[in-house]
Amino acid sequence: MTECSSRTPRRLRYRMPAEWAEQAALWLAWPYDETTFPGCLKEVEETYLRIMKALYRVEEIRLLVRDGETEERVKKSLQQAGIPPDAIRLIRADYGDVWFRDYGPTFVWREDAPEIAMVDWDFNSWGGKYPSLLKDRSIPAFMERLCSMPRFVPGLVLEGGSIDVNGEELLLTTEQCLLNPNRNPGQSKEAIEQKLKDFLGVQRVIWLKGGIAGDDTDGHVDDVARFVAPDTVVAVVEEDEDDENHDVLQQNRQRLAEASTSGGKPLRIVSLPTPGRVEREGERLPASYANFLIANGTVLVPTFNHPNDAAALRILGDLFPRRRIVGIDCRSLIAGYGALHCISLQEPARRSEGEALQSILSGKA
C-alpha cells in the first residue's frame, strides 16, 4: 500500500477507536538499551515477560527484535517464562528504543466497512531530546509493508501518548505537549486541533493543562487522564498540596468538569491516586497509575510497591468489571520514564462486513 495524501481519514469515514474496542494485536519492542534502563535492563526484560505472559492468551503479541541473535535469546526467555514458542510473533526490525506508543502509528478504522488504516505522525524524539532515536520515525512505514493497509501522513509532530479518545467524538490532550514550540512551531492551536479532527475522526478536543513532574515527554496525557468509557474519565489527583503535581492536576480536573459529551451531559470523573514520589538516584520519575494498558478482557495496571497500588487496582477493577485486572510491577520500567501504556500499541480488530453493516443499522458506527 502507499501513503494516502489526497483525502483525510475523516472524509473517508475513518476514526480512531477507543482502547477498549476489540484488538487484533498488541505491538511491543524488546528492550536492549542500557542507556535507557541503566543498571536495570535485566529487570525490564523480566517485566516484558510478565506482560506477555498476562496477555498472550487473549490477543496476538507482535514483538520487534533487533537481530537474529536477539531473536534466539528472546525465544529462550519466553520458553523459560512458560510462554509457548509460537504464542509471540517475533519480527526483526531496526528500531531505536521501546516507546512504541509514541513513534508507532495510530490505527483508525472505517465506520462502514471492515477496513483498518494507520496515521503516521511525525516523530521528532520528544522535541529533539534524543537525536539517536529519530530512526524510529521509520517504524510506521515498516509496519505498513507488514500489514498491507493504507497509511495517512498528516505532517504533524505528535506522539501516541499525548492523546486519548473515547471512540466516539472526544479526544483528550494537554496544552503543555501539543502546543509546545518544540513540536509544531508556527502552527496555531486551532490548526493543530483541526488536524486531530481530520485524521482521527473526532469532533471535539478537550485541552488539559499539563502532565506530571519527571515526564520528559512534556506532559503526555496518558499519565494524567484516560477515558475508560464514552462518558467516563479517570483523572489523577494529588492530595498533598505541597507536592509539585498538585496544582496542575487540579487544573486538569477542573477542565474535565467543564467539559461534556456531544449530548451536553457532563463527563463522569473518577479520581485516581498517585504512587507518591517515585525516585531513582534522587531524580523524580513520572510514575502514574493512569499509564495502564487495556487489552482484550484484561487491564494491566502499573504498580510501584506503594500503599496506593491497592486503591488503583480496586478503582480500575470497578470501572472494568468484566475484565481481569493485573498489576505489573513497573519500578524498573519507569526508570526509562515510561510504563505499560508507553511501551505498547494496540491494533484494533477488523470488523466483519456483517458487523460493520449491523453497526450502521444500529447507529453505532
Secondary structure, 3 states (H helix, E strand, C coil): CCEECCCCCCCCCEECCCCCCCEEEEEEECCCCCCCCCCCHHHHHHHHHHHHHHHCCCCEEEEEECCHHHHHHHHHHHHHCCCCCCCEEEEECCCCCCCHHHHCCEEEEECCCCCEEEECCECCHHHHCCHHHHHHHHHHHHHHHHHCCCEECCCCECCHHHCEECCCCEEEEEHHHHCCCCCCCCCCHHHHHHHHHHHHCCCEEEEECCCCCCCCCCCCHHHCEEEEECCEEEEECCCCCCCCCHHHHHHHHHHHHHCECCCCCECEEEEECCCCCCEECCEECCCCCCCCEEECCEEEEEECCCCHHHHHHHHHHHHCCCCEEEEEECCCHHHHCCCHHHHCEEEECCCCHHHHHHHHHCCCC
